[in-house]
Amino acid sequence: MSVRQDPKRNTWYDVIELPRGDDGKRNQKFVRGFETEKEALKAEELARKQFGQSELAADGTMAAELVKWLEERELDVAVTTLSNYRNAIMKYIIPRLGARRLYDLDRQTINDFYRHLLRKGGRRGTRLSAETVRQSTGH
């Protein structure tokens, strides 16, 4: 990660280094629009705390991360538990958040996701109970 100034826009931005793509090319995410260097540094510090030194999947998407996580769980959870995890991830999480990059998730996105599940996350757009949402998302 690094913080840089955009002289054309007179703003600051963060550059987040993501893992290289399958083609070996560099993969960066730019978070723009900070009015001051201090704001950009604060956002960079928060991102470091949130994501630490975690190893992201090649494209950094939720779908890729969750698939990788499921593969890792094959070694340490019961078959039925893994099946329940896989079902919840494929049925609820990936269709709604799978294309998002892990670095792009924020509190509002997660809250909107839960709200969606509660209001129309079931079959044919029906409501899901709070208990189903809690069990399906580990929340």
C-alpha positions in Angstrom: 0.0 0.0 0.0 1.0 3.5 -0.5 -0.4 7.0 -0.4 0.0 9.4 -3.3 -1.1 12.8 -4.4 -3.1 13.4 -7.6 -1.9 16.9 -8.7 -4.5 17.1 -11.5 -7.4 16.6 -9.1 -5.7 18.1 -6.1 -6.6 15.1 -4.0 -4.9 12.1 -2.4 -5.3 8.4 -3.0 -4.3 5.0 -1.7 -2.8 2.3 -3.9 -3.5 -1.3 -2.6 -1.3 -4.0 -4.1 -3.4 -7.2 -4.8 -1.9 -10.5 -5.8 -0.8 -10.8 -9.4 -3.4 -12.1 -11.8 -3.1 -15.6 -13.4 -1.4 -13.8 -16.3 1.3 -12.5 -14.0 0.4 -8.9 -14.4 0.4 -6.5 -11.5 -3.0 -5.9 -9.9 -3.6 -2.7 -8.0 -6.7 -1.1 -6.5 -6.9 2.7 -6.3 -9.0 4.3 -3.6 -9.3 8.0 -4.6 -10.8 11.2 -3.4 -9.1 12.0 -0.1 -8.9 15.7 0.5 -5.8 15.5 2.6 -2.8 13.3 3.0 -3.8 12.7 6.6 -7.2 11.2 5.5 -5.5 9.0 2.9 -3.0 7.7 5.5 -5.9 7.0 8.0 -7.7 5.0 5.3 -4.5 3.1 4.5 -4.0 2.3 8.2 -7.6 1.1 8.5 -7.1 -1.2 5.5 -4.0 -2.6 6.9 -5.7 -3.4 10.2 -8.7 -4.9 8.4 -6.8 -7.1 6.0 -3.4 -7.4 7.7 -1.0 -9.5 5.6 -3.7 -11.9 4.4 -3.1 -13.8 1.3 -5.8 -12.9 -1.2 -6.9 -15.2 -4.0 -5.7 -14.3 -7.5 -8.5 -11.9 -8.3 -9.3 -10.8 -4.7 -13.1 -11.3 -5.1 -15.3 -12.6 -2.4 -16.2 -15.6 -4.6 -12.5 -16.6 -5.0 -11.8 -16.1 -1.3 -14.7 -18.1 -0.2 -14.0 -21.0 -2.6 -10.4 -21.0 -1.3 -11.7 -20.9 2.3 -14.0 -23.9 1.6 -11.1 -25.9 0.2 -9.1 -25.2 3.3 -12.0 -26.3 5.6 -12.1 -29.7 3.9 -9.4 -30.8 6.3 -10.8 -29.6 9.5 -14.6 -29.8 9.6 -17.1 -32.6 9.3 -18.5 -33.4 5.9 -22.0 -32.2 6.8 -20.7 -29.0 8.2 -18.7 -28.4 5.0 -21.9 -29.1 3.0 -23.8 -26.6 5.0 -21.1 -24.0 4.6 -20.9 -24.6 0.8 -24.7 -24.4 0.5 -24.9 -21.1 2.4 -22.0 -19.6 0.5 -23.2 -20.7 -3.0 -26.9 -19.9 -2.3 -26.7 -16.6 -0.5 -23.3 -15.0 -0.4 -21.8 -15.5 -3.8 -24.8 -14.4 -5.9 -25.0 -11.2 -3.9 -21.4 -10.3 -3.0 -19.3 -12.8 -5.0 -18.1 -10.3 -7.7 -17.0 -7.7 -5.1 -13.4 -7.5 -4.2 -12.7 -8.2 -0.6 -11.1 -4.7 -0.1 -14.4 -3.1 -1.3 -16.5 -4.5 1.4 -17.6 -2.1 4.1 -20.1 -2.1 6.9 -22.9 -0.6 4.7 -22.5 -3.3 2.1 -22.7 -6.1 4.7 -25.8 -4.4 6.4 -27.5 -4.1 3.0 -26.7 -7.8 2.3 -28.4 -8.9 5.6 -31.3 -6.6 5.0 -31.8 -8.1 1.5 -31.7 -11.6 2.9 -34.3 -10.7 5.6 -36.6 -9.0 3.1 -36.3 -11.2 0.0 -33.5 -13.6 0.2 -35.6 -16.7 0.0 -36.9 -18.7 -2.9 -38.8 -16.6 -5.4 -37.9 -13.4 -3.4 -39.6 -14.3 -0.2 -38.5 -13.3 3.3 -35.9 -15.3 5.2 -36.3 -15.6 9.0 -33.7 -14.0 11.2 -32.7 -17.5 12.4 -32.1 -18.7 8.8 -30.0 -15.6 8.0 -28.0 -16.1 11.3 -27.3 -19.8 10.6 -26.5 -19.2 6.9 -24.1 -16.4 7.4 -22.6 -17.2 10.8 -23.8 -13.8 12.0 
